[in-house]
Amino acid sequence: MPTLSLFNQALKMNAPPNSVKIFLQDGVVLDTLEWLTIKRYADRYGLKMNTVTNWISRGIIPVDCVVTIHELNDMRLIKNQPYR
């Protein structure tokens, strides 16, 4: 089972075109080029983390564009696309 530290190490190796695939227990595969943590999303689009979190709770970022990974301490990933 992946750990949070292994996931963070994989994210630090941020050299495109390489990407890290995350395999979840329910068979879903997430690619780190397509899905970002809230922190990385905020950094990439010049936003505050609080703004991104508020967008998630208010529905500006659609529910199908947010994934919660329970195996990684309920980490939330956001689909890498601009929402506003």
DOLO-291057 format. One record per atom (N, C-alpha, C, O): z negated, y, x; atom name. Coordinates in Angstrom, 3 decimals. Each point is the difference from the previous one (the first is absolute). Example, Ala and Ser with C-alpha at 12.3 -4.5 7.8 and 13.67 -1.06 7.14 Angstrom:
BEGIN
+----------+----------+----------+----+
!        z !        y !        x ! at !
+----------+----------+----------+----+
!   -7.800 !   -5.690 !   13.190 !  N !
!    0.000 !    1.190 !   -0.890 ! CA !
!    0.000 !    1.200 !    0.900 !  C !
!   -0.665 !   -0.019 !    1.036 !  O !
!    1.385 !    1.069 !   -1.386 !  N !
!   -0.060 !    1.190 !    0.820 ! CA !
!   -0.730 !    1.090 !   -0.770 !  C !
!   -0.169 !    1.108 !    0.509 !  O !
+----------+----------+----------+----+
This chain:
BEGIN
+----------+----------+----------+----+
!        z !        y !        x ! at !
+----------+----------+----------+----+
!    0.000 !   -1.177 !    0.853 !  N !
!    0.000 !    1.177 !   -0.853 ! CA !
!    0.000 !    1.245 !    0.902 !  C !
!   -0.761 !    0.049 !    0.966 !  O !
!    1.590 !    0.948 !   -1.258 !  N !
!    0.043 !    1.198 !    0.831 ! CA !
!   -1.279 !    0.814 !   -0.140 !  C !
!   -0.650 !    0.007 !   -1.045 !  O !
!    0.320 !    0.664 !    2.113 !  N !
!   -1.166 !    0.874 !   -0.045 ! CA !
!    0.458 !    1.447 !    0.050 !  C !
!    1.144 !    0.293 !    0.349 !  O !
!   -2.038 !    0.593 !   -0.697 !  N !
!    0.331 !    1.421 !   -0.016 ! CA !
!    0.349 !    0.491 !    1.396 !  C !
!    0.914 !    0.811 !    0.154 !  O !
!   -1.624 !   -1.285 !    0.870 !  N !
!    0.296 !    0.456 !    1.362 ! CA !
!    1.383 !   -0.455 !    0.449 !  C !
!    0.708 !    0.751 !    0.670 !  O !
!   -0.312 !   -1.976 !   -1.032 !  N !
!    1.352 !   -0.459 !    0.342 ! CA !
!    1.057 !    0.828 !   -0.713 !  C !
!    1.042 !    0.311 !    0.576 !  O !
!   -1.304 !    0.044 !   -1.816 !  N !
!    0.942 !    0.822 !   -0.754 ! CA !
!    0.134 !    1.376 !    0.637 !  C !
!    1.111 !    0.511 !    0.146 !  O !
!   -2.236 !    0.093 !    0.233 !  N !
!    0.038 !    1.319 !    0.634 ! CA !
!    0.709 !   -0.049 !    1.345 !  C !
!    0.726 !    0.932 !    0.346 !  O !
!   -0.925 !   -2.011 !    0.424 !  N !
!    0.711 !   -0.151 !    1.264 ! CA !
!    1.499 !   -0.090 !   -0.235 !  C !
!    0.788 !    0.578 !    0.749 !  O !
!   -0.402 !   -1.292 !   -1.774 !  N !
!    1.422 !   -0.135 !   -0.309 ! CA !
!    0.597 !    1.339 !   -0.406 !  C !
!    1.142 !    0.295 !    0.350 !  O !
!   -1.893 !    0.518 !   -1.082 !  N !
!    0.498 !    1.315 !   -0.402 ! CA !
!    0.132 !    0.950 !    1.179 !  C !
!    0.879 !    0.863 !    0.008 !  O !
!   -1.753 !   -1.016 !    0.998 !  N !
!    0.073 !    0.872 !    1.169 ! CA !
!    1.252 !   -0.276 !    0.821 !  C !
!    0.514 !    0.894 !    0.672 !  O !
!   -0.026 !   -2.121 !   -0.723 !  N !
!    1.251 !   -0.325 !    0.680 ! CA !
!    1.129 !    0.455 !   -0.915 !  C !
!    0.628 !   -0.810 !   -0.681 !  O !
!   -0.383 !    2.089 !    0.673 !  N !
!    0.826 !    0.638 !   -1.021 ! CA !
!    1.407 !    0.248 !    0.514 !  C !
!    0.507 !    1.116 !   -0.112 !  O !
!    0.128 !   -2.123 !    0.666 !  N !
!    1.312 !    0.191 !    0.601 ! CA !
!    1.082 !   -0.527 !   -0.918 !  C !
!    0.250 !   -1.205 !   -0.029 !  O !
!    0.405 !    2.090 !   -0.730 !  N !
!    1.130 !   -0.464 !   -0.798 ! CA !
!    1.078 !   -0.511 !    0.932 !  C !
!    0.093 !    0.546 !    1.099 !  O !
!    0.691 !   -1.481 !   -1.396 !  N !
!    0.206 !   -0.700 !   -1.250 ! CA !
!   -0.946 !   -1.167 !   -0.227 !  C !
!    0.141 !   -0.713 !   -0.994 !  O !
!   -1.114 !    0.496 !    1.897 !  N !
!   -0.950 !   -1.088 !   -0.212 ! CA !
!   -0.907 !    0.325 !   -1.169 !  C !
!   -0.384 !    1.152 !   -0.202 !  O !
!    0.054 !   -2.148 !   -0.547 !  N !
!   -0.941 !    0.192 !   -1.089 ! CA !
!   -0.899 !   -1.217 !   -0.079 !  C !
!    0.327 !   -1.075 !    0.504 !  O !
!   -1.446 !    1.264 !   -1.135 !  N !
!   -0.956 !   -1.082 !   -0.180 ! CA !
!    0.075 !   -0.441 !   -1.450 !  C !
!   -0.034 !    0.825 !   -0.913 !  O !
!    0.134 !   -2.112 !    0.710 !  N !
!    0.009 !   -0.555 !   -1.347 ! CA !
!   -1.418 !   -0.448 !   -0.337 !  C !
!   -0.652 !   -0.678 !    0.794 !  O !
!    0.189 !    1.058 !   -1.964 !  N !
!   -1.314 !   -0.399 !   -0.479 ! CA !
!    0.213 !   -1.022 !   -1.108 !  C !
!    0.628 !    0.296 !   -1.017 !  O !
!   -1.153 !   -1.497 !    1.220 !  N !
!    0.119 !   -1.060 !   -0.990 ! CA !
!   -1.317 !   -0.094 !   -0.760 !  C !
!   -1.048 !   -0.262 !    0.590 !  O !
!    1.105 !    0.475 !   -1.889 !  N !
!   -1.195 !   -0.059 !   -0.828 ! CA !
!   -0.154 !   -1.388 !   -0.599 !  C !
!    0.949 !   -0.783 !   -0.028 !  O !
!   -2.153 !    0.481 !   -0.452 !  N !
!   -0.287 !   -1.324 !   -0.535 ! CA !
!    0.862 !   -0.350 !   -1.202 !  C !
!    0.310 !   -1.172 !   -0.215 !  O !
!    0.083 !    2.167 !   -0.571 !  N !
!    0.790 !   -0.292 !   -1.197 ! CA !
!    1.496 !   -0.088 !    0.289 !  C !
!    0.807 !   -0.007 !   -0.930 !  O !
!   -0.425 !   -0.061 !    2.211 !  N !
!    1.393 !   -0.201 !    0.362 ! CA !
!    0.810 !    1.269 !    0.182 !  C !
!    1.197 !   -0.075 !    0.277 !  O !
!   -1.811 !    1.227 !   -0.423 !  N !
!    0.703 !    1.272 !    0.151 ! CA !
!    0.095 !    0.339 !    1.487 !  C !
!   -0.958 !   -0.195 !    0.749 !  O !
!    2.111 !    0.699 !   -0.329 !  N !
!    0.201 !    0.429 !    1.377 ! CA !
!    0.207 !    1.513 !    0.006 !  C !
!    0.876 !    0.518 !   -0.693 !  O !
!   -1.686 !    0.181 !    1.476 !  N !
!    0.123 !    1.454 !    0.120 ! CA !
!    0.453 !    0.341 !    1.408 !  C !
!   -0.495 !   -0.572 !    0.972 !  O !
!    1.432 !    1.498 !   -0.859 !  N !
!    0.519 !    0.456 !    1.283 ! CA !
!   -0.615 !    1.358 !    0.320 !  C !
!   -0.003 !    0.888 !   -0.851 !  O !
!   -0.520 !   -0.713 !    2.069 !  N !
!   -0.672 !    1.253 !    0.347 ! CA !
!    0.963 !    1.169 !    0.172 !  C !
!   -0.446 !    1.137 !    0.152 !  O !
!    1.746 !   -1.383 !   -0.171 !  N !
!    0.946 !    1.116 !   -0.025 ! CA !
!    0.150 !    0.549 !   -1.412 !  C !
!    0.324 !    1.174 !   -0.180 !  O !
!   -0.557 !   -2.013 !   -0.818 !  N !
!    0.147 !    0.405 !   -1.399 ! CA !
!   -1.314 !    0.416 !   -0.642 !  C !
!    0.004 !    0.756 !   -0.972 !  O !
!   -1.128 !   -1.233 !    1.495 !  N !
!   -1.309 !    0.264 !   -0.592 ! CA !
!   -0.906 !    0.633 !    1.042 !  C !
!   -0.093 !   -0.491 !    1.125 !  O !
!   -0.577 !    1.582 !   -1.492 !  N !
!   -0.861 !    0.752 !    0.913 ! CA !
!   -1.423 !    0.066 !   -0.542 !  C !
!   -0.220 !   -0.038 !   -1.210 !  O !
!   -0.744 !    0.139 !    2.128 !  N !
!   -1.368 !    0.273 !   -0.430 ! CA !
!   -0.059 !    1.435 !   -0.516 !  C !
!    0.911 !    0.791 !    0.246 !  O !
!   -1.970 !   -0.462 !   -0.952 !  N !
!   -0.147 !    1.358 !   -0.526 ! CA !
!    0.000 !    1.009 !    1.147 !  C !
!    0.616 !    1.061 !   -0.108 !  O !
!   -1.294 !   -1.380 !    1.189 !  N !
!   -0.062 !    0.899 !    1.166 ! CA !
!    1.386 !    0.216 !    0.589 !  C !
!    0.394 !    1.139 !    0.248 !  O !
!    0.347 !   -2.210 !   -0.021 !  N !
!    1.342 !    0.126 !    0.589 ! CA !
!    0.956 !    0.718 !   -0.950 !  C !
!    0.850 !    0.771 !    0.446 !  O !
!   -0.981 !   -1.014 !   -1.740 !  N !
!    0.844 !    0.699 !   -0.967 ! CA !
!   -0.281 !    1.503 !    0.050 !  C !
!    0.925 !    0.812 !    0.015 !  O !
!   -2.205 !   -0.453 !    0.009 !  N !
!   -0.376 !    1.416 !    0.054 ! CA !
!    0.517 !    0.647 !    1.281 !  C !
!    0.509 !    1.120 !   -0.039 !  O !
!   -0.631 !   -1.802 !    1.162 !  N !
!    0.492 !    0.541 !    1.267 ! CA !
!    1.515 !    0.159 !   -0.014 !  C !
!    0.519 !    1.023 !    0.446 !  O !
!    0.184 !   -2.012 !   -0.947 !  N !
!    1.462 !    0.027 !    0.006 ! CA !
!    0.562 !    1.129 !   -0.856 !  C !
!    0.988 !    0.630 !    0.379 !  O !
!   -1.604 !   -0.368 !   -1.524 !  N !
!    0.523 !    1.002 !   -0.924 ! CA !
!   -0.782 !    1.317 !    0.024 !  C !
!    0.210 !    0.858 !   -0.857 !  O !
!   -1.113 !   -0.694 !    1.840 !  N !
!   -0.714 !    1.264 !    0.166 ! CA !
!   -0.956 !    0.329 !   -1.131 !  C !
!   -0.106 !    1.154 !   -0.413 !  O !
!   -0.589 !   -2.163 !   -0.088 !  N !
!   -0.938 !    0.182 !   -1.106 ! CA !
!   -1.414 !   -0.315 !    0.462 !  C !
!   -0.201 !   -0.561 !    1.077 !  O !
!   -0.774 !    0.925 !   -1.897 !  N !
!   -1.377 !   -0.410 !    0.240 ! CA !
!   -0.212 !   -1.351 !   -0.671 !  C !
!    0.622 !   -0.303 !   -1.017 !  O !
!   -1.511 !   -0.508 !    1.599 !  N !
!   -0.288 !   -1.313 !   -0.585 ! CA !
!   -0.542 !    0.148 !   -1.414 !  C !
!    0.306 !   -0.814 !   -0.871 !  O !
!   -1.107 !    1.848 !    0.637 !  N !
!   -0.570 !    0.237 !   -1.322 ! CA !
!    1.097 !    0.250 !   -1.034 !  C !
!   -0.105 !   -0.448 !   -1.141 !  O !
!    1.150 !    1.159 !    1.538 !  N !
!    1.122 !    0.268 !   -0.898 ! CA !
!    0.688 !   -1.299 !   -0.399 !  C !
!    0.312 !   -0.214 !   -1.172 !  O !
!   -0.081 !   -0.649 !    2.152 !  N !
!    0.670 !   -1.276 !   -0.276 ! CA !
!   -0.861 !   -0.858 !   -0.922 !  C !
!    0.515 !   -0.610 !   -0.937 !  O !
!   -1.811 !    0.559 !    1.193 !  N !
!   -0.909 !   -0.771 !   -0.847 ! CA !
!   -0.010 !    0.545 !   -1.425 !  C !
!   -0.017 !   -0.770 !   -0.960 !  O !
!    0.027 !    2.085 !    0.821 !  N !
!    0.054 !    0.605 !   -1.336 ! CA !
!    1.310 !   -0.333 !   -0.706 !  C !
!    0.002 !   -0.258 !   -1.204 !  O !
!    1.105 !    0.261 !    1.932 !  N !
!    1.294 !   -0.361 !   -0.593 ! CA !
!   -0.024 !   -1.423 !   -0.531 !  C !
!    0.571 !   -0.286 !   -1.052 !  O !
!   -1.235 !   -0.609 !    1.780 !  N !
!   -0.094 !   -1.394 !   -0.452 ! CA !
!   -0.799 !   -0.060 !   -1.299 !  C !
!    0.418 !   -0.649 !   -0.958 !  O !
!   -1.566 !    1.324 !    0.924 !  N !
!   -0.853 !   -0.075 !   -1.195 ! CA !
!    0.617 !    0.704 !   -1.203 !  C !
!   -0.258 !   -0.397 !   -1.136 !  O !
!    1.076 !    1.444 !    1.360 !  N !
!    0.626 !    0.720 !   -1.112 ! CA !
!    1.337 !   -0.594 !   -0.421 !  C !
!    0.580 !    0.432 !   -0.997 !  O !
!   -0.085 !   -1.411 !    1.736 !  N !
!    1.249 !   -0.648 !   -0.387 ! CA !
!    1.253 !    0.662 !    0.533 !  C !
!    1.104 !   -0.391 !   -0.380 !  O !
!   -1.238 !    1.383 !    1.251 !  N !
!    1.179 !    0.616 !    0.609 ! CA !
!    0.711 !   -1.030 !    0.875 !  C !
!    1.228 !   -0.076 !    0.013 !  O !
!   -2.009 !   -0.706 !    0.713 !  N !
!    0.549 !   -1.161 !    0.707 ! CA !
!   -0.125 !   -1.169 !   -0.970 !  C !
!   -1.115 !   -0.374 !   -0.364 !  O !
!    2.237 !   -0.212 !   -0.063 !  N !
!   -0.052 !   -1.057 !   -1.019 ! CA !
!   -0.805 !   -1.219 !    0.453 !  C !
!   -0.129 !   -0.276 !    1.193 !  O !
!   -0.399 !   -0.429 !   -2.162 !  N !
!   -0.831 !   -1.178 !    0.265 ! CA !
!    0.773 !   -1.058 !    0.785 !  C !
!   -0.575 !   -0.682 !    0.847 !  O !
!    1.871 !    0.540 !   -1.121 !  N !
!    0.781 !   -1.023 !    0.699 ! CA !
!    0.343 !    0.407 !    1.434 !  C !
!    0.614 !   -0.782 !    0.725 !  O !
!   -0.996 !    1.981 !   -0.305 !  N !
!    0.227 !    0.461 !    1.369 ! CA !
!   -1.288 !    0.009 !    0.825 !  C !
!   -0.020 !    0.519 !    1.116 !  O !
!   -1.042 !   -1.087 !   -1.658 !  N !
!   -1.281 !   -0.102 !    0.698 ! CA !
!   -0.431 !   -1.460 !   -0.028 !  C !
!   -0.004 !   -0.640 !   -1.052 !  O !
!   -0.359 !    0.122 !    2.222 !  N !
!   -0.454 !   -1.387 !    0.110 ! CA !
!   -1.390 !    0.011 !    0.619 !  C !
!   -0.237 !    0.681 !    0.998 !  O !
!   -0.680 !   -1.434 !   -1.590 !  N !
!   -1.332 !   -0.175 !    0.562 ! CA !
!   -0.068 !   -1.378 !    0.631 !  C !
!    0.268 !   -1.006 !   -0.657 !  O !
!   -0.628 !    0.963 !    1.938 !  N !
!   -0.089 !   -1.268 !    0.726 ! CA !
!   -1.469 !   -0.382 !    0.086 !  C !
!   -0.755 !    0.572 !    0.786 !  O !
!    0.359 !   -1.532 !   -1.589 !  N !
!   -1.402 !   -0.411 !   -0.055 ! CA !
!   -0.423 !   -0.704 !    1.282 !  C !
!   -1.162 !    0.081 !    0.398 !  O !
!    2.102 !   -0.775 !    0.255 !  N !
!   -0.317 !   -0.711 !    1.243 ! CA !
!   -0.345 !    0.962 !    1.133 !  C !
!   -0.652 !   -0.391 !    0.968 !  O !
!    1.081 !    1.630 !   -1.080 !  N !
!   -0.271 !    1.010 !    1.029 ! CA !
!   -0.960 !    1.061 !   -0.527 !  C !
!    0.236 !    1.198 !    0.153 !  O !
!   -1.315 !   -1.651 !   -0.773 !  N !
!   -1.078 !    0.880 !   -0.459 ! CA !
!    0.501 !    1.028 !   -1.012 !  C !
!   -0.363 !    1.175 !    0.064 !  O !
!    1.196 !   -1.629 !   -0.994 !  N !
!    0.549 !    0.833 !   -1.077 ! CA !
!    0.782 !    1.218 !    0.508 !  C !
!   -0.064 !    1.083 !   -0.581 !  O !
!    0.795 !   -1.285 !    1.664 !  N !
!    0.856 !    1.069 !    0.534 ! CA !
!    1.156 !    0.253 !   -0.959 !  C !
!    0.596 !   -0.940 !   -0.526 !  O !
!   -0.281 !    2.216 !    0.301 !  N !
!    1.119 !    0.347 !   -0.875 ! CA !
!    1.193 !    0.433 !    0.841 !  C !
!   -0.143 !    0.774 !    0.947 !  O !
!    1.313 !   -1.277 !   -1.301 !  N !
!    1.247 !    0.383 !    0.638 ! CA !
!    0.877 !    0.692 !   -1.028 !  C !
!   -0.013 !   -0.343 !   -1.182 !  O !
!    0.772 !    1.320 !    1.647 !  N !
!    0.878 !    0.782 !   -0.867 ! CA !
!    1.429 !   -0.201 !    0.468 !  C !
!    0.276 !   -0.002 !    1.199 !  O !
!    0.626 !   -0.165 !   -2.149 !  N !
!    1.414 !   -0.130 !    0.338 ! CA !
!    0.475 !    1.280 !    0.687 !  C !
!   -0.291 !    1.104 !   -0.460 !  O !
!    1.020 !   -1.262 !    1.556 !  N !
!    0.426 !    1.120 !    0.835 ! CA !
!    1.181 !    0.734 !   -0.628 !  C !
!    1.160 !   -0.306 !    0.275 !  O !
!   -1.479 !    1.275 !   -1.121 !  N !
!    1.003 !    0.875 !   -0.608 ! CA !
!   -0.701 !    1.263 !   -0.466 !  C !
!   -1.179 !   -0.049 !   -0.351 !  O !
!    1.881 !    1.191 !    0.339 !  N !
!   -0.649 !    1.227 !   -0.481 ! CA !
!   -0.190 !   -0.040 !   -1.515 !  C !
!    0.875 !   -0.466 !   -0.730 !  O !
!   -2.017 !    0.957 !    0.265 !  N !
!   -0.298 !   -0.013 !   -1.432 ! CA !
!   -0.005 !    1.389 !   -0.603 !  C !
!    0.069 !    0.115 !   -1.224 !  O !
!   -0.145 !    0.930 !    1.999 !  N !
!    0.048 !    1.372 !   -0.515 ! CA !
!    0.903 !    0.827 !    0.834 !  C !
!    0.175 !    1.188 !   -0.271 !  O !
+----------+----------+----------+----+
